[in-house]
């Protein structure tokens, strides 16, 4: 364990959740806005971004993939 140096008093930086593409999209969406996404993975990522920004979302399966609405 001699190869690791323990340091004290180094502040932990805040998480920056505003730079990813899903966070940017969630920030641009207002209550009642919706977007069509082709994959479930993308739907989940946007859902999480909206939730992390303090909002709420709902989604429905459609022919083109998924539609996600910001409801709060």
N, C-alpha and C positions, 0 to 999 in steps of 0.2 A: 504494500500500500504506500510505499515511499514515492511512487511516481505521481501521486495526486496531491495537490496543494489545496488545503481547506482555506477558503477566504471568508472573512466576516465583513458585514456592513455593505455588501454589494447589493444595490436595490434591484428588484425584479421589474423589468419594464412591463407596462400595461399591454394587454393583447390588442392588436390592431385588427379589427374585423371589418374594415371599410375598404379594403383594397382588392378583394377577390371579385371576380365577375358576377357571382351570385349576390354578393353583398351590395354591389353597385346597382344591380337590377332591382333588388328588394328596396333599396333606398329611393329609387326613381318611381316606384309604384305607389300610388295613392289608393285609399280605400275605394273599392269597386273596380279597380283596374284588374285586367287578367292578361295572361300570356299563354301561348301554346308551346309545349315542349315535346319533342319526339320520343324521349326515353324516360323510364321510371327513375333512373339515376339522376337525371337532370331535375325532374320533379321533386325528388327528395332533397336535393341540394338547395333548390330555391325555397322549399318549405322551411328548411332549417335556417336559412338566411333571414327569412321573414320573421320567424320565431325569435331568433337571436336579436333582431332589431326591435323587439317589443310588440310585434304585430301578430296577427292570426291569418291563417290561409285555409282555403278549401280547394279540393281538386276533383275533377271528374275525368274519366276515360272518354276519349272521343276518337273518331276515326283516324285523325292525324297523330294521336299519341295521348297527351294529357293537357287539360286546360287548368291553370292555377289562378285563383282569384285571391287578392289581398282583401280581407274583410274587416280588418282593424289596423 
